[in-house]
Amino acid sequence: AVLSYPGVTRVDVVEINPDIVPASHCFADANGRYWEDPRVRIHVEDAKTFLQLSSEPYDVIISEPTNPWIAGVAGVFSREFFETCRGHLRPDGLFTQWIQSYELEDATFFLMHETVTSVFPFYTLWNMTRTDTCLVCAPNAYAPDFPRMEARLHTPAVAADLAQINLRNLTTLLCMQSANHAGDGRFTPWFGTEHSDFFPILDYIAPCGVFT
């Protein structure tokens, strides 16, 4: 999806499971055959390790791990991982964190939310579907550029991509926003603690929430 936007010059795809890349070939109609695009570099690696060993800055980092109740995944929801991501962002860069709303207790969701926003206090929260949310975060205040957003939505490749989910105009997109602290910054202690490599509470409460 990122490759359909004008101006994108390089995309690093970091995937820990070596089977995912060849499996994605089965979805070529949806993913635009990204592996053939010369702008793409595919890295079969843990995202945490990849960023710790890299010195490259990014305009955007998109974190889309699988469910946190799966063994080992909570490591890319930790405060330390988000701090590493923040260290790789350019001054006006954005970090996006996808959070699955399904199979999570409210307390687990708020723990994840609190951990992200403790590192990125400037954010907007989006509810793309009934079961998925996304935090668009930044280390500094940011504001929407509506004319630019409108122009992006009318880019043919972008419009065709978003039409698959019936997103055809800016109004529909903005209706997905459920919280906005991009300008003022807001850290709310919803859970009262954060998930850390040194206090890995998400490893425990996320599996408990699934069975609950």
Salt bridges, closest charged atoms under 4 A:
ASP12 OD2 - ARG10 NE 3.64
ASP12 OD1 - ARG41 NE 2.83
ASP12 OD1 - HIS43 NE2 3.14
GLU36 OE2 - ARG33 NH2 2.91
ASP37 OD2 - ARG39 NH2 2.82
GLU56 OE1 - ARG10 NH2 2.75
GLU56 OE2 - ARG41 NH2 3.11
ASP59 OD1 - ARG90 NH1 3.24
GLU83 OE2 - ARG79 NE 2.92
GLU150 OE2 - HIS154 ND1 3.56
ASP184 OD1 - HIS181 ND1 3.46
ASP184 OD2 - ARG186 NH2 3.49
GLU194 OE1 - ARG79 NH1 3.20
ASP197 OD1 - LYS48 NZ 2.67
